Amino acid sequence: MFDKFREGGGEMVEERIEENVNVEESVESTSTVESVSEIGIGELIGKRGKLEEAIDYVGLMIKNLKDKRTSLEKDIEEESVDIKNLREKLQKVSEYIEEENSGIKELANKRKQVEDKADEVGTIINTLRDRLSGIDKIIDDEGNRVKKIKESREHLDD
């Protein structure tokens, strides 16, 4: 009886067959069954029953659609919250990366300064080494002169 209504949604519909049977039995048991049938009230009652069942079925379909929509809205809201949280985490990661890059630049600058100072110290050491070599040469020269003077005295003393 409700097959044409069930094809679309596949949901179970509470049937009112029993109620319709009781109505039809009470109508038939009265003495005015023939007069009722002649006017078409029996058919109207049957159609009304079918319409009520169809309305109930449509109501159930609407309820199911509302439930599905509510579920989808809930899922979308959860996804929105998850995406918002993920975005916040990604923002923190981005900030961390920026801080690390800044720290690396600072370290590179400090290393460059240390290298420059090391180069300065190396230059000073080379300058002092050259000076010391010059002094050493002067001392050697003076030592050789003193030797020559001693040797020339010794030759004069002989």
PyMOL commands that set and color helices and strands:
alter all, ss='L'
color gray80, all
select helices_A, chain A and resi 3-9+17-29+33-39+41-157
alter helices_A, ss='H'
color red, helices_A
deselect
rebuild
show_as cartoon
